[in-house]
Amino acid sequence: MDEVTTQIAETSTPVSPVSSAGRVVEENKKDGCCGGGCCSKTEPSFEEQVRATIEKVRPFLQMDGGDIELIAIEDCNALVRLHGACSSCSISDVHMKMGVETAIKRDIPEFGELIVID
């Protein structure tokens, strides 16, 4: 693993799925939810947890002149678009899988896959 990927993967710390009252808040299934339990509404939501982790690792991507944008959550997976140097980097797959995806899975164990779209 290169230095940037290692920093991305090691930066993440878990985001708490517990509301301010200390209880998990249930909500009805939303559009795009797989129904497998990963999208059960908690505070923060599944999408908010993914966004929070991406925000934690974003500075490491920006250090190399790149960036990442969360486009959508589908079936417990995150669809992302790469920008700047990341969009043409020959090792962006390594950064995404071993860095960003690993960091998200550490924070959100039920997370599926990071899918890069154009």
Secondary structure, 3 states (H helix, E strand, C coil): CCHHHHHHHHHCCCCCCCCCCCCCCCCCCCCCCCCCCCCCCCCCCHHHHHHHHHHHHHHHHHHCCEEEEEEEEECCEEEEEEEEHHHHCCCHHHHHHHHHHHHHHHHCCCCCCEEEEC
